[in-house]
Amino acid sequence: MRMQATHRAARRLALSYAAIASVALACVLAPAPAHAVARDVETVRIKDLGRVKGWRQNVLVGYGIVTGLAGTGDSSGNAATKQALSNVLSQFNLAVPAVQIQSRNVALVMISAELPSFAREGDTLDVTVTSAGDARSLVGGSLLVAPLRAPDGRTYALAEGPLAVGGYRYDSNGNVMQKNHPTVGSVPNGARVEVEVHAEIPATQTSLTFVLNDPDYTTASRLAAAINQRLGAPLANARDAEGIDIAIPADQRAQLVSFIARIEGVEIQPDQRARVVINERTGTVVSGGDVRISPVAISQGDLKIAITSTNSVSQPTGIIGGNAGIRTAIVTNTTVDVGEPRGPGYVAPDSTTVADLVQSLARLKANTRDVISILRAVKAAGALHAELVVQ
C-alpha cells in the first residue's frame, strides 16, 4: 500500500511538471500583443511624404519702407532710403528733394513671402521684413504698403502693417544692449493676395506624378504598392527614387479631388537613410537612435595654449643730474602657458549606436564640441555607417 501511494504521488508530481512546462511553452510561443507590434511599425500618410508635381510654393519679393522708428532707422548718408521716402511723398503731392530728408525714423527694407499653390483674392500671407540699410533696429516700426512680385515680374500681393520683432537694441553714450537680431521682423498675415493662383490638373490629363520630399527607392516602391492596393488596380508605378506616376481612370477625371484624397490617405512605412547632422556653429548633434557604429577605440584630448601679456612702467631712480637719454619706458612681460590635460578614452563594443556613443561620452564629461569632433573622426575612420551632414 505504501509503495502504491508513493507511485501515485510521483505520478501527480510528473503531471504537475508537465502542466507547468506546457504553460511555459505556450507563453513563449504566444503571439505578441497588438500594441507591441504597433509600436515597432510606424506608418506615415502619403500626403506627409511629398506633393503632387506642379503644386509648390511660389516666392514673392519686394522692397518697402518702415516708418515710426525711434531714431534707429537708416542714417542720413543712406541715399537709397532718402530717395525712396522722397518717391513716397511725391505720390501725395509733396515735392521734397531727397537731399533734404534727414530723418532717422525711416528704414529701407526687403520683403519676402510665399504664395501657396492655391490662392484666392483676399487670402493673407505671412511676411518677413529685413533691413536693407544701416538701421540699428526695426522695433516699433510699421511697414508702408509695398507690392510683392513673382519672378515673372507680376504683382501678386500687397504687404503692409506693424512689425513684430523678436529682439531689441538700445544704445546710449557708447553703451549697447542687444537681444537677438532687431533688424529682422515679421508681419503675420501682413500681405493680401491680389491675383489668384490655380495649380490645377487639366481634365484631359491622364496621369499625375507624386514627388517625394526625400528621394528613396525603397519608399517609392512601397508607396506605389500601397496605392495599387488601395485603388485595387495597377495604376501606380515608381519611375525612380523620387517620382511615382499614377494613372487617372477615365471615370475619376471629373472627380479629381476625391481621387487625390483617396491617394493622400494611404499609409506606408517609409524607409529612412542613416544620417547624422551636426551644426558646429550651435554645437547641435541630431541622429537617429539606430545609426550603427563598428567597433572602434576613441581617445580625445585638448591642447590649450594661453599667452598673457602684462604691461608695466619702468621708472629710473637714483640718478643724479639730468640726462636726456634716460626716460620712463613701458615694458611688456609675456607669459606662455601650455597645458595638455588627459582626455577621455572609450572603446566602442559590437552593436553600438550613435546614441550609445553620445551617452558614453556624456558620462565621460565630453562637451558637445568634442562630440562633434569625435563623430567626424569616427566617420573618417570608416566606423560610422551613416551619412554625415555638416551644417
C-alpha positions in Angstrom: 0.0 0.0 0.0 2.8 2.3 0.9 4.5 1.7 -2.5 1.3 2.4 -4.4 0.8 5.6 -2.6 4.4 6.6 -3.5 3.8 5.8 -7.2 0.6 7.9 -7.2 2.4 10.8 -5.6 5.2 10.6 -8.2 2.7 10.4 -11.0 0.9 13.5 -9.7 4.2 15.4 -9.4 5.2 14.4 -13.0 1.8 15.7 -14.2 2.3 18.9 -12.4 5.7 19.4 -14.0 4.3 18.6 -17.4 1.5 21.2 -16.9 4.0 23.8 -15.9 6.1 23.1 -18.9 3.1 23.3 -21.2 2.1 26.7 -19.8 5.7 28.0 -20.2 5.9 26.8 -23.8 2.5 28.4 -24.5 3.8 31.7 -23.1 6.9 31.5 -25.3 5.0 30.7 -28.5 2.1 33.0 -27.8 2.0 35.9 -30.3 3.0 39.4 -29.1 0.2 41.8 -28.2 -1.1 44.0 -30.9 0.0 47.2 -29.3 3.6 46.0 -29.1 3.7 45.4 -32.8 2.1 48.8 -33.4 4.9 50.5 -31.6 7.6 48.8 -33.8 5.9 49.7 -37.1 5.3 53.4 -37.6 3.2 54.4 -40.7 3.0 57.8 -42.3 0.4 59.2 -44.6 1.5 59.7 -48.2 0.5 63.4 -48.0 3.2 63.9 -45.4 5.9 62.4 -47.6 5.7 64.6 -50.7 3.5 66.5 -53.1 1.9 66.3 -56.4 4.2 67.6 -59.2 3.3 71.1 -60.2 1.9 72.1 -56.7 4.6 74.1 -54.9 5.1 77.3 -53.0 6.0 80.4 -55.0 8.4 83.1 -53.8 7.3 86.7 -53.7 9.8 89.6 -53.1 9.7 93.3 -52.9 11.1 96.3 -51.1 9.5 99.0 -49.0 9.8 101.5 -46.2 9.4 101.0 -42.5 8.4 104.2 -40.6 7.8 105.1 -37.0 11.2 104.1 -35.7 12.6 105.9 -32.6 15.8 107.2 -34.2 17.0 103.7 -35.0 16.5 103.9 -38.8 18.9 104.4 -41.6 21.5 107.1 -41.3 21.3 110.4 -43.3 24.1 109.1 -45.6 21.9 106.3 -47.0 20.9 107.7 -50.4 18.5 104.9 -51.3 16.4 105.4 -48.2 16.1 109.2 -48.8 15.2 108.6 -52.5 12.6 106.0 -51.6 10.9 108.3 -49.0 11.0 111.2 -51.5 9.2 109.0 -54.0 6.5 108.1 -51.5 5.9 111.7 -50.5 5.7 112.7 -54.2 2.6 110.4 -54.5 0.8 112.7 -52.0 1.8 115.9 -53.9 4.7 116.7 -51.5 7.8 117.6 -53.6 10.6 117.1 -51.1 14.1 116.6 -52.7 15.9 113.6 -51.4 18.9 115.7 -50.3 16.7 117.5 -47.8 15.5 114.3 -46.0 17.4 113.8 -42.8 15.1 111.5 -40.8 16.4 108.5 -38.8 12.9 107.3 -38.2 12.7 105.5 -41.6 14.4 102.3 -42.8 14.6 100.7 -46.2 13.7 97.0 -46.0 13.4 94.0 -48.2 10.1 92.0 -48.0 9.5 88.3 -48.8 6.6 85.9 -48.7 5.5 82.6 -50.0 2.4 82.2 -52.2 0.8 78.8 -52.0 -0.3 76.7 -54.9 -3.9 77.5 -54.4 -4.5 81.2 -53.5 -7.6 83.3 -53.9 -8.1 87.0 -53.9 -8.2 88.3 -50.4 -6.1 85.5 -48.8 -3.5 86.6 -46.4 0.2 85.7 -46.2 2.9 86.0 -43.6 5.6 88.5 -44.5 9.3 88.6 -43.5 10.9 92.0 -43.3 14.7 92.5 -43.3 16.7 95.7 -43.1 18.5 96.7 -46.3 20.3 99.7 -45.0 22.2 100.6 -41.8 19.3 100.7 -39.4 20.1 99.7 -35.9 16.6 98.3 -35.0 13.2 97.9 -36.5 11.4 97.7 -33.2 8.2 99.7 -33.1 8.1 100.3 -36.9 5.3 99.9 -39.4 5.6 98.8 -43.0 4.1 101.0 -45.6 2.1 99.4 -48.4 4.5 97.7 -50.8 3.9 95.4 -53.8 5.3 91.8 -53.8 6.3 90.4 -57.2 7.0 87.0 -58.5 9.9 86.0 -60.8 7.6 86.8 -63.8 7.5 90.5 -62.7 3.8 90.5 -61.9 2.5 91.8 -58.6 0.5 89.1 -56.8 0.2 90.7 -53.3 0.4 93.9 -51.3 2.1 93.9 -47.9 1.7 96.4 -45.0 1.3 96.5 -41.2 3.1 96.8 -37.9 6.2 94.7 -37.4 6.8 92.0 -34.8 10.4 91.9 -33.9 11.8 89.2 -31.6 14.6 91.3 -30.2 15.7 94.8 -29.3 18.7 97.1 -29.3 19.3 100.1 -27.1 22.5 102.2 -27.1 23.5 105.4 -25.3 26.9 107.0 -24.8 28.7 104.0 -26.3 26.8 101.5 -24.1 24.9 98.9 -26.1 22.3 96.3 -25.0 21.0 94.0 -27.7 18.9 90.8 -27.8 18.7 88.5 -30.9 18.5 90.3 -34.3 16.4 93.5 -34.1 16.9 94.2 -37.8 14.7 91.3 -38.9 10.9 91.3 -38.3 7.7 89.8 -39.5 4.2 90.9 -40.2 1.7 88.0 -39.5 -1.0 88.0 -42.2 0.6 91.2 -43.5 0.2 90.5 -47.2 -3.1 90.3 -49.1 -3.3 88.3 -52.3 -4.5 90.4 -55.3 -4.1 87.8 -58.1 -5.4 84.3 -57.9 -3.2 81.3 -58.5 -4.6 78.0 -59.7 -2.4 74.9 -59.9 -5.0 72.6 -61.4 -4.7 69.4 -63.5 -6.4 69.6 -66.9 -9.3 67.3 -67.4 -7.5 65.9 -70.5 -4.5 64.8 -68.4 -4.4 61.0 -68.0 -1.9 60.8 -65.1 -0.2 62.7 -62.3 3.2 62.4 -60.6 3.7 62.3 -56.9 7.1 63.6 -55.8 8.8 62.5 -52.6 10.4 65.1 -50.4 13.2 62.7 -49.5 14.0 60.5 -52.6 14.4 56.8 -51.7 13.9 53.8 -53.9 12.5 51.6 -51.1 10.0 54.3 -50.1 8.9 54.8 -53.7 8.4 51.1 -54.3 6.3 50.8 -51.1 4.3 53.8 -52.0 3.4 52.5 -55.4 2.4 49.1 -54.0 0.2 50.7 -51.3 -1.6 52.9 -53.9 -2.3 49.9 -56.1 -3.6 48.0 -53.1 -5.9 50.9 -52.1 -7.2 51.5 -55.6 -7.5 47.8 -56.5 -5.7 48.2 -59.8 -2.1 48.6 -61.0 -2.3 52.4 -61.6 0.9 53.5 -59.8 4.4 52.9 -61.0 7.6 54.1 -59.3 9.5 55.9 -62.1 12.6 56.5 -59.9 13.6 57.2 -56.3 11.6 60.5 -56.3 8.7 60.3 -58.7 5.7 57.9 -58.7 3.4 58.0 -61.8 -0.3 57.5 -61.1 -2.7 56.9 -63.9 -6.1 58.6 -63.6 -9.0 56.4 -64.5 -11.4 57.9 -67.0 -14.3 57.7 -64.6 -12.3 59.6 -62.0 -11.2 62.6 -64.0 -14.4 64.5 -63.3 -13.9 63.8 -59.5 -10.2 64.5 -59.3 -10.4 66.0 -55.8 -11.8 62.8 -54.3 -9.4 60.6 -56.3 -6.4 62.5 -54.9 -7.9 62.5 -51.4 -8.0 58.7 -51.5 -4.3 58.6 -52.5 -3.3 61.0 -49.8 -4.9 58.9 -47.1 -2.8 55.8 -47.9 -0.3 55.0 -45.1 3.0 53.3 -45.6 6.2 52.7 -43.6 8.9 54.9 -45.2 12.4 53.8 -45.3 15.0 56.1 -43.8 18.7 56.5 -44.5 21.1 56.5 -41.7 22.1 60.2 -41.3 23.9 62.2 -38.6 23.5 66.0 -38.8 25.9 68.2 -36.9 26.0 72.0 -36.6 29.4 73.3 -35.5 28.1 76.9 -35.1 25.5 76.0 -32.5 27.0 72.7 -31.2 24.0 70.6 -32.1 24.1 66.9 -33.0 21.0 65.2 -34.4 21.0 61.5 -35.2 18.6 58.5 -35.5 18.8 56.2 -32.5 19.7 53.2 -34.5 22.6 54.5 -36.5 25.3 51.8 -36.2 29.0 52.2 -35.3 31.6 49.5 -35.8 34.0 48.6 -33.0 36.4 51.5 -32.6 38.7 52.9 -30.0 38.4 56.6 -29.2 40.9 58.8 -27.3 40.3 62.5 -27.1 42.4 65.3 -25.6 42.9 69.0 -25.7 45.9 71.2 -26.2 45.4 74.6 -24.6 47.9 77.5 -25.1 47.4 80.7 -23.1 49.5 83.8 -23.8 49.3 86.6 -21.2 50.9 90.0 -21.7 51.4 92.4 -18.8 52.5 96.0 -19.3 54.5 97.7 -16.6 56.2 101.0 -16.3 60.0 101.2 -15.8 60.8 104.3 -13.8 64.6 105.0 -13.4 65.5 106.1 -9.9 68.7 107.1 -8.1 70.1 109.1 -11.0 71.6 112.5 -10.0 71.6 115.2 -12.6 69.6 115.4 -15.7 70.3 113.1 -18.7 68.4 113.5 -21.9 68.9 109.8 -22.8 67.2 108.4 -19.7 63.4 108.4 -19.5 60.4 106.4 -18.4 59.6 103.3 -20.5 56.8 100.8 -20.8 57.9 97.2 -20.5 55.8 94.3 -21.7 56.2 90.9 -20.0 54.8 87.9 -21.8 54.0 84.6 -20.2 53.2 81.4 -22.3 51.3 78.6 -20.6 50.9 75.3 -22.4 48.6 72.6 -21.0 47.6 69.2 -22.4 45.1 67.6 -20.0 44.5 63.9 -20.2 41.4 63.3 -22.4 38.8 60.6 -22.0 39.2 57.2 -23.6 36.4 55.0 -24.9 36.2 51.7 -26.7 33.0 51.1 -28.7 31.9 47.4 -28.5 30.0 45.5 -31.1 26.4 46.6 -32.0 27.0 50.2 -30.8 24.8 53.1 -32.0 25.4 56.8 -32.1 23.0 57.2 -29.2 25.1 54.8 -27.1 28.3 56.6 -28.1 26.9 60.1 -27.2 25.6 58.8 -23.8 29.0 57.3 -23.0 30.9 60.5 -24.0 28.4 62.5 -21.8 29.2 60.3 -18.9 32.9 61.0 -19.6 32.1 64.7 -19.4 32.9 65.4 -23.0 31.3 68.6 -24.2 29.3 69.0 -27.4 32.2 70.4 -29.4 34.3 67.3 -28.5 31.4 65.0 -29.5 31.2 66.7 -32.9 35.0 66.3 -33.4 34.8 62.6 -32.4 31.9 61.9 -34.7 33.8 63.4 -37.7 36.9 61.3 -36.8 34.8 58.1 -36.4 33.4 58.8 -39.9 36.8 59.4 -41.3 37.9 56.0 -39.8 35.1 54.3 -41.6 33.3 53.1 -38.4 30.3 55.4 -38.7 27.8 53.7 -41.1 25.7 56.8 -41.9 25.8 60.0 -43.9 27.4 62.8 -42.0 25.9 66.2 -42.8 27.8 69.2 -41.5 25.9 72.5 -41.4 
